Amino acid sequence: METFAGFRVDGSDLVVAMPLCAGDSLESADVVVDSDEGDGFETLWSAREPRTADARDGVFHVNSPHSFTTVIKQSSGALPGEFFVETRQGGEREPVTESGYVDLAQLESVELGNGEFVTYQGKVMTRAEINAQLPCNKKHKKNEQK
């Protein structure tokens, strides 16, 4: 099953909400685009060591000092209209890498309320709905209800 990352603009910052399993935390984030070079991808921005609780919980500002302590690669210029956000997550599970597709054109077609994000397909979702997509959170919720 495909899961969707959400995104929104906060001031001049792009904010991404990556699906995260309960008990896990975000370790790093990268913005990548397709490339004809090397492994087929080019990293435009890369950051490690989340600075805030929100960033550790999978909601972070891209190419901004707000969310991460260490920026490995600073983006030079504006983000392209379409790209991938890759994150490394760990905690209760073994560390995993997740990827979310971002299409900035979708931001022009929706009006977002507080706490809402849009997916690359134009669907508006809350943070809880983004996390609920993951099978690990469905299992976690069932265990809580027992």
N, C-alpha and C positions, 0 to 999 in steps of 0.2 A: 504494500500500500504506500502510495506517495504521501509524504508529509510536506507541509508548506511552512516556510518561514514568512513572517510578516514584516512590514516596514512602514515607516512614516517619517515625516519631516518634523523636527523640533527646532524652531528658529531656522538656522541655516544648516543644522546637522541632520544627517540621515541616521535614523534609529532603527535597528534591526531587532526582531524578537525571534530567536531560534527555539524550536521545540527542544525541551530538556526533560529528561526523566527525573522523577522525584528522587531526591537524595544525591543527584549529580550536580556538578557545577562546571561552568565554563572555564577553560584554562587559557584559550587563545582564539584569535579570529584573524582571518585573512580575506581580502577581496581579490578574486582572480578572474581573469578573462581567458577565452580561447586564444591560442597562439599557434603559429606554424613552427615555432622554435621548441627545442628540447622535448619536454614531456607533454606538450600540447596546451600548456597553461602558462600564463604570465601573472605573477603576483604584483598587484598595484599597491596594496597596503597590507601590513602585517603587524599585529600587536599581541602582547603576552601580559600575564599578571593582572587580572581584573582589579581595578581600583575601587569599585563600588559594589555593594550588595546586588544592585540591579544587574550589573555586568556579570557577576558570578552566577546569577540566576538566568542568564541568557538574553538579557535586554541591554544593548550597548550602542553607543554612538560610533559611527564609522569615521575614520580619519579625523579624530578629534581627541584632545587630551582628557576629555571627561571620563572615559571608561577604563582605560588601561594605563598601568604604570610604565610599561616598557613598549615603545614602538620600535619594531625591528626595521620596518620599511615605511617611510612616510610617502603618501600619495603625492605625486607631482601634478597638480591640476585637478580639474573637475572629474568626478566619476563618470564613466560612460553610461549610456542609457540602460544597458543590460549587463549584468555580471553575476558571478556566483559569490556567496559568502560561505567560507569553510570555517568550521569551528572544531576545536578539540575539547571534548568533555570527559570528565571522570568523576569518580566518587564511589558510590556503592557498587557500580559495575566497573569492568575493565575500561580504560580510556578508549573512546571511539571518536572518529571524525565524522561529522555531519556536514551536509552541504545544502544551501538554500539558494534558489534562483531569485534575482531581483530584477524587475522591469519597472524602471522609474516612470514610464508613461502611465502606469496604472494609478499613480498618485493624482494625476490630472483629472481622472474620471470619477473620483469618489470624494465624499466629505467624511472625514473621520472625527469621531467623538473622542473624549478622554479615554485613554487606555485601549483604543482600537488601532488595528494595523490592517494593511491591505496585503494580499498575496499577489504573486505575479499573475495570477488568473483574474484578479480584480475582486476576489471575495474578501469581505470585511470580517475580521475575527478579533476577539479579545485575546489577551495573553493566556487565559485559562483554556480557551478553545484551541489555541496553537499547541499548548502542551498536551491537551487531551487527545490529540491525534496519535500519539505514540503508544504502541502496545504496552510498553513498560508502565505507563501511567494508568492504563485500563486495569492491569493486574494489581497495581498499588491501591487503586480505589476499591477494588473488590476486597482486598485484604483489610482495608480500613473499615468496611461495612460489616465484617464478621465479628 
